[in-house]
Amino acid sequence: MRSERTDGGRDVYIAGIGSHSPGEPIPFDRIEEVLGSLTGIPPKLERWIERMRPIMKEMLGVQFCHYAIDPRTRQPTEDNVAMSVKAARRALDMAGLAPADLDLLVYGGNIMEYMCPPTTTLIQEALEIPACAEYSIHSNCTSIYKALQLAADQIQLGRYKHALIMTSTLASPFLRAEHFNPSVLAKPQVLLRWFLCDGAGALVVTSDPNVGQKRLRVLGTYIESMGLGLGPDMYCKIGGHRINPLEVYEQGWHHLTQNFDEVAKLSVELGKKASDRMMDRLGMDWQQVKYMFMNVPTRHIHDQVVSDMRRDKKMPGLEFYSKLADRGYPGACAIIHALDGFLHETTPDKGDILASVVAESSKWIYGGFVLEHLG
């Protein structure tokens, strides 16, 4: 099988990182106040929510979430484009580039701002870029990993020089009380209200080794779908032929859902397989890695992965990094929030290797990357 290493062409660098979390940090105990209390639900479900709230607070480890809604009026304050542009400008500032220097935009996310035109063109308009290539990728947690692979490969081939890749998550519209049909509300849909939140992230990717600060070299990327016969274990059924508004509401097809039992069972098992396959594809070994970036939404799964990797890879000193507790879980952009926080809060040595592997439980898709810190 073809190697996915970024070699045989130009080196590829991450020259700028920008992250954005909208609004003020909302403590876990205020999440339902901001999203709205669920009314009109069956008494049995209401009692279950009261019983589960403290349990989920302990299991998730989320201290704060961010939402692109006003906590008082509960009206939207930002959209995917606005959040992406804020993250993009921070990444461009770090790279020392102007929007007009870009020749490629890649946006990845689970929902585009409009059915058409593509979100990339709206971001291009907001950044006032006269002309550029653009791609929009429809995916959830792996979307930014796919965007990085696409941009890195295109730059390596010499097609483009400076790329801006972005992702954003607007979970709050799916979590507000007004969104739900209470008569068909299910427990998994309630659970998602306790950790999903909003945010955006952006990376400037370039072939120029002299651009940017705190630079990272892309050693390799990894994308693989392993969901044959599995799932979907996170889904929202609206779309395609399911677009009649009344029928969608009555059936609850607009409710975002996750199969938590399957996720708990499969995420660690498949994650081990994916992490080994990534290193095999890249011709590398986990013993070379110093920092592992965890893009998982719950503390108990995070802790199990940490324990297993340190034991199975025989790497007791492997350091793990996540921003879940501080910023909640905003899907794909969680990895950019972690990278951004890491470079501001730590001082890695020149030559340190950073890696990340993520699962997208919608149909068990995996993404990953390996980076070298250049000091």
Buried (B, 14 or more C-beta within 10 A) or exposed (E): EEEBBBEEEBBBBBBBBBBBBBBEEBEBEBBBEBBBEBEEBEEEBBEBBEEBBEEBBEBBBBBBBBBBBEBEEBEBBBBBBBBBBBBBBBBBBBBBBEBEBBBBBBBBBBBBBEEEEBBBBBBBEBBEBEEBBBBBBEBBBBBBBBBBBBBBBBBBEEEBBBBBBBBBBBBBBBBBBEBBBEEEBEEBBBBBBBBBBBBBBBBBBBBBBEBBEBBBBBBBBBBBEBBEEEBBBBBBBBEEEEEEEEEBBEBBBBBBBBBBEBBEEBBBEBBBEBBBBBBEBBEBEBEEBBBBBBBBBBBEBBBBBBEBBBEEBEBEEBBBBBBBEBBBBBBBBBBBBBBBBBBEEEEBEEEBBBBBBBBBBBBBBBBBBBBBBBE
